[in-house]
Amino acid sequence: MDADQFLSNLTSELPPLRPLSVAALLLLLQPGPHKMSSSVSMHGSAQSNLSAALHVQQSVVSIFQGGNFGEKVVGNLAVDHVYTEGQGRSVGGLRSMQELGLTALLPSFLRDWPRTQTWDATMSGEAFSPNHAKLFKRLVQEGGVTVLDALRAPVEKAISAVEERGNQSVSAEVLAGLLHSDVTCVVDAWGTWIRPLLRKALLQSTVESAPEWAACVRFAVTGKGPGGRSAPLLRYQILESLSEPLAPASASTSLVTKRLMFLQAALVEVLPASRLKSENLYQASLLSELLTCMNHPASQVQN
């Protein structure tokens, strides 16, 4: 079975096929954009690997050019999220060991996300799937603007469904993967539609969906490479967008609290070894702002 079949399975009406296909695609799709040129002279296994990589790339582009494939994938993965019914969430609440899983206990150099340990459930999301985020990251790295364009409308539609938790979760996963991909078309689209869409999603998030969006932010800014020492291309732009002041007329206690939660989720993944000079200056200005929040009349903002 090749990538074509596993990609097609993402639109299957049989729920068990979808997570299995996601796992298979993560093995088949190579991390990082393909930078090798077919004009380079190669022999033996190198030429064979290049041919296989080009076949996968062509498969991704061809399938995403099909009618409504992106919409079907987003819609199907939206229902593949499980939530704990009847249990509320409190800001700063702790997850149980069963919720966290064994990966949270691994040293940071063995985990590609999250890089840093935290027991704060508001920063990892209840249903945020790193595998989904990695899948969309790999897909846009393979298919470039074709995949990006195919996902735009479905994600915009899903984000507008504010009360649908599945739609919010899959949207957070898609944007997390796109933002961490370091693909040129995504960087180019940041100022035109991705930044406004991300900001809209964060500000309109509900109490239930805010942790998923915090996980999205955290995934998007986490370091790359060995030990997470390399910053994603859009990290500083994301931090800058998060720190944009709220309009005084709309700066309710709820919005101020959410904004601080998203900033915290981002900063916890910015390791000292990977900080840029501009990020150090940004953190210094943020610290000054946080000190003023200590005088806020609402206790949830102070905490």
C-alpha positions as CSV (number, residue, x, y, z in Angstrom):
1,M,0.0,0.0,0.0
2,D,1.5,3.4,-1.0
3,A,0.8,7.0,0.0
4,D,-2.0,7.4,-2.5
5,Q,-4.1,4.8,-0.7
6,F,-3.4,6.1,2.8
7,L,-4.2,9.6,1.7
8,S,-7.5,8.4,0.3
9,N,-8.3,6.6,3.5
10,L,-8.4,10.0,5.3
11,T,-11.7,10.6,3.5
12,S,-13.0,7.1,4.4
13,E,-16.3,6.8,6.4
14,L,-14.7,4.0,8.4
15,P,-13.3,5.8,11.5
16,P,-10.7,3.1,12.4
17,L,-8.9,3.6,9.1
18,R,-8.2,7.3,9.6
19,P,-5.8,7.2,12.6
20,L,-4.0,4.2,11.1
21,S,-3.6,6.1,7.8
22,V,-2.3,9.1,9.7
23,A,0.4,7.0,11.4
24,A,1.3,5.4,8.1
25,L,1.6,8.7,6.3
26,L,3.9,10.1,9.0
27,L,6.3,7.2,8.2
28,L,6.0,7.7,4.4
29,L,6.2,11.5,4.2
30,Q,9.8,12.7,4.7
31,P,10.3,15.4,7.3
32,G,11.2,18.8,5.8
33,P,10.6,20.1,2.3
34,H,12.4,18.2,-0.6
35,K,15.3,20.3,-1.7
36,M,17.0,17.9,-4.1
37,S,16.8,18.6,-7.8
38,S,16.0,15.8,-10.2
39,S,18.8,17.2,-12.5
40,V,21.5,16.2,-10.0
41,S,23.4,13.2,-11.1
42,M,22.8,10.3,-8.7
43,H,23.4,6.5,-8.7
44,G,22.0,3.5,-7.0
45,S,19.9,3.9,-3.9
46,A,20.2,7.8,-4.0
47,Q,18.4,7.8,-7.3
48,S,15.8,5.3,-6.1
49,N,15.1,7.4,-3.0
50,L,14.7,10.5,-5.1
51,S,12.3,8.7,-7.4
52,A,10.2,7.5,-4.4
53,A,10.2,11.0,-2.9
54,L,9.0,12.6,-6.1
55,H,6.3,10.0,-6.5
56,V,5.0,10.8,-3.0
57,Q,5.2,14.5,-3.7
58,Q,3.2,14.1,-7.0
59,S,0.7,11.9,-5.2
60,V,0.0,14.6,-2.5
61,V,-0.4,17.3,-5.1
62,S,-2.6,15.2,-7.4
63,I,-5.0,14.1,-4.6
64,F,-5.3,17.6,-3.1
65,Q,-6.2,18.9,-6.5
66,G,-9.2,16.6,-6.5
67,G,-12.6,18.0,-5.7
68,N,-13.1,18.9,-2.0
69,F,-10.4,16.6,-0.7
70,G,-9.2,19.2,1.8
71,E,-12.7,19.8,3.0
72,K,-13.3,16.0,3.5
73,V,-10.1,15.5,5.4
74,V,-10.8,18.4,7.8
75,G,-14.4,17.3,8.3
76,N,-13.4,13.7,9.0
77,L,-10.6,14.5,11.4
78,A,-12.8,16.9,13.2
79,V,-15.0,14.0,14.5
80,D,-11.9,11.9,15.5
81,H,-11.5,13.7,18.8
82,V,-12.5,12.4,22.1
83,Y,-13.4,14.6,25.0
84,T,-14.1,13.8,28.7
85,E,-17.7,14.4,29.2
86,G,-19.0,15.9,32.4
87,Q,-15.7,17.1,33.7
88,G,-15.0,20.8,33.8
89,R,-11.7,22.6,33.2
90,S,-10.1,25.1,35.5
91,V,-7.3,27.4,34.5
92,G,-4.1,26.0,35.8
93,G,-5.7,22.6,36.5
94,L,-3.5,19.5,36.5
95,R,-3.8,16.5,34.2
96,S,-3.8,13.0,35.5
97,M,-1.0,10.7,34.6
98,Q,-3.4,8.7,32.4
99,E,-4.2,11.9,30.4
100,L,-0.6,12.9,30.0
101,G,0.8,9.7,28.7
102,L,4.3,8.4,28.9
103,T,5.7,10.8,26.4
104,A,5.4,13.7,28.8
105,L,7.9,11.9,31.1
106,L,10.6,11.5,28.5
107,P,13.6,13.9,28.6
108,S,13.2,16.9,26.3
109,F,16.0,15.7,24.0
110,L,13.9,12.6,23.3
111,R,10.7,14.4,22.5
112,D,10.1,16.6,19.5
113,W,7.0,18.1,21.0
114,P,6.5,19.4,23.6
115,R,10.1,20.3,24.3
116,T,9.5,21.4,27.8
117,Q,7.6,19.6,30.6
118,T,4.6,21.2,32.1
119,W,1.7,19.7,34.0
120,D,-0.6,22.6,33.1
121,A,-3.5,21.1,31.1
122,T,-4.3,24.5,29.5
123,M,-1.0,24.4,27.5
124,S,-1.3,21.0,25.9
125,G,-5.0,20.7,25.1
126,E,-7.4,18.0,26.0
127,A,-7.8,16.6,22.4
128,F,-5.0,18.3,20.5
129,S,-3.3,15.7,18.4
130,P,0.4,16.3,17.6
131,N,0.2,13.5,15.0
132,H,-2.5,15.5,13.1
133,A,-0.4,18.7,13.3
134,K,2.7,16.8,12.1
135,L,0.6,15.3,9.2
136,F,-0.5,18.7,8.0
137,K,3.0,20.0,8.4
138,R,4.4,17.1,6.2
139,L,1.6,17.5,3.6
140,V,2.3,21.2,3.0
141,Q,6.0,20.5,2.9
142,E,5.3,17.9,0.1
143,G,2.5,19.7,-1.8
144,G,3.3,23.4,-1.1
145,V,0.7,25.9,-2.3
146,T,-1.6,23.2,-3.6
147,V,-2.1,21.8,-0.2
148,L,-2.3,25.3,1.4
149,D,-4.9,26.5,-0.9
150,A,-7.0,23.3,-0.5
151,L,-7.0,23.7,3.3
152,R,-7.7,27.4,3.5
153,A,-11.5,27.4,3.0
154,P,-12.2,24.3,5.1
155,V,-10.2,25.7,8.0
156,E,-11.8,29.2,7.8
157,K,-15.2,27.5,7.8
158,A,-14.2,25.2,10.8
159,I,-12.9,28.2,12.8
160,S,-16.2,30.0,12.3
161,A,-18.0,27.1,14.0
162,V,-17.0,28.5,17.4
163,E,-19.1,26.1,19.5
164,E,-18.1,22.9,17.6
165,R,-15.2,21.5,19.6
166,G,-14.1,19.1,16.9
167,N,-13.9,21.8,14.3
168,Q,-11.9,24.0,16.7
169,S,-9.5,21.1,17.5
170,V,-8.8,20.1,13.9
171,S,-8.4,23.8,12.9
172,A,-5.8,24.2,15.7
173,E,-3.9,21.2,14.5
174,V,-3.9,22.3,10.8
175,L,-2.6,25.8,11.7
176,A,0.0,24.4,14.1
177,G,1.3,22.2,11.4
178,L,1.3,24.9,8.7
179,L,3.0,27.4,11.0
180,H,5.8,25.0,11.9
181,S,6.4,23.8,8.4
182,D,8.9,26.6,7.3
183,V,7.5,26.4,3.8
184,T,7.8,29.5,1.6
185,C,4.1,29.6,0.6
186,V,3.1,29.6,4.3
187,V,5.5,32.3,5.2
188,D,4.2,34.4,2.2
189,A,0.6,33.8,3.3
190,W,1.2,34.8,7.0
191,G,0.5,38.5,6.4
192,T,-2.4,38.0,4.0
193,W,-4.7,35.5,5.7
194,I,-3.0,33.2,8.2
195,R,-2.2,35.8,10.8
196,P,-5.7,37.4,10.8
197,L,-7.2,33.9,10.9
198,L,-5.1,32.8,13.8
199,R,-5.8,35.9,15.8
200,K,-9.6,35.5,15.1
201,A,-9.5,31.9,16.3
202,L,-7.6,32.8,19.5
203,L,-9.7,35.7,20.5
204,Q,-13.1,34.0,19.8
205,S,-12.0,30.7,21.5
206,T,-14.3,29.4,24.2
207,V,-13.4,28.1,27.6
208,E,-13.5,24.6,26.2
209,S,-11.5,25.2,23.0
210,A,-8.9,27.6,24.4
211,P,-6.6,24.8,25.6
212,E,-6.5,23.4,22.1
213,W,-5.5,26.8,20.7
214,A,-2.9,27.2,23.4
215,A,-1.5,23.8,22.2
216,C,-1.5,25.1,18.6
217,V,0.6,28.1,19.6
218,R,2.9,26.0,21.6
219,F,3.5,23.5,18.7
220,A,3.9,26.3,16.2
221,V,6.8,28.0,18.1
222,T,8.6,25.0,19.4
223,G,12.3,24.7,18.4
224,K,13.5,22.5,15.5
225,G,16.5,20.3,15.1
226,P,18.6,18.6,17.8
227,G,17.5,19.8,21.2
228,G,15.1,22.3,19.6
229,R,17.8,24.9,19.2
230,S,16.7,26.2,15.8
231,A,13.7,28.7,15.7
232,P,10.9,28.1,13.2
233,L,10.8,30.9,10.5
234,L,7.5,32.3,11.8
235,R,8.2,32.1,15.5
236,Y,8.9,35.8,16.1
237,Q,5.9,36.9,13.9
238,I,3.7,34.6,16.0
239,L,5.0,36.0,19.3
240,E,4.6,39.6,17.9
241,S,1.0,38.8,16.9
242,L,0.2,37.3,20.3
243,S,1.6,40.4,22.1
244,E,-0.4,42.9,20.0
245,P,-2.4,44.9,22.6
246,L,-6.2,44.4,22.8
247,A,-8.4,47.3,21.9
248,P,-9.5,49.0,25.1
249,A,-13.2,48.7,24.2
250,S,-12.9,44.9,23.8
251,A,-10.4,44.2,26.6
252,S,-12.7,42.2,28.8
253,T,-11.3,40.1,31.7
254,S,-11.9,36.9,29.7
255,L,-9.9,38.2,26.6
256,V,-7.0,39.4,28.8
257,T,-6.9,36.1,30.5
258,K,-6.9,34.1,27.3
259,R,-4.2,36.4,25.8
260,L,-1.9,35.8,28.7
261,M,-2.5,32.0,28.5
262,F,-1.5,32.0,24.9
263,L,1.6,34.0,25.6
264,Q,2.5,31.6,28.4
265,A,2.0,28.6,26.1
266,A,4.3,30.2,23.5
267,L,7.1,31.2,25.9
268,V,7.3,27.9,27.7
269,E,8.5,26.3,24.4
270,V,11.1,29.0,23.6
271,L,14.3,27.4,25.0
272,P,17.2,29.8,26.0
273,A,19.5,28.1,23.5
274,S,17.2,28.8,20.6
275,R,16.3,32.4,21.4
276,L,17.0,35.1,18.9
277,K,18.1,38.6,20.0
278,S,14.8,40.0,18.9
279,E,13.0,37.4,21.0
280,N,15.0,38.4,24.1
281,L,13.9,42.0,23.6
282,Y,10.3,40.9,23.1
283,Q,10.4,38.9,26.4
284,A,11.8,41.9,28.2
285,S,8.9,44.1,27.1
286,L,6.4,41.3,27.9
287,L,7.8,41.1,31.4
288,S,7.1,44.8,31.9
289,E,3.5,44.3,30.7
290,L,3.0,41.3,33.0
291,L,4.1,43.3,36.0
292,T,1.3,45.8,35.3
293,C,-1.2,42.9,35.2
294,M,-0.5,42.3,38.9
295,N,-2.7,45.3,39.6
296,H,-5.6,44.1,37.5
297,P,-8.8,43.9,39.5
298,A,-9.6,40.4,38.3
299,S,-8.0,37.5,40.2
300,Q,-7.8,35.3,37.1
301,V,-5.6,37.9,35.4
302,Q,-3.4,38.3,38.4
303,N,-2.8,34.5,38.6
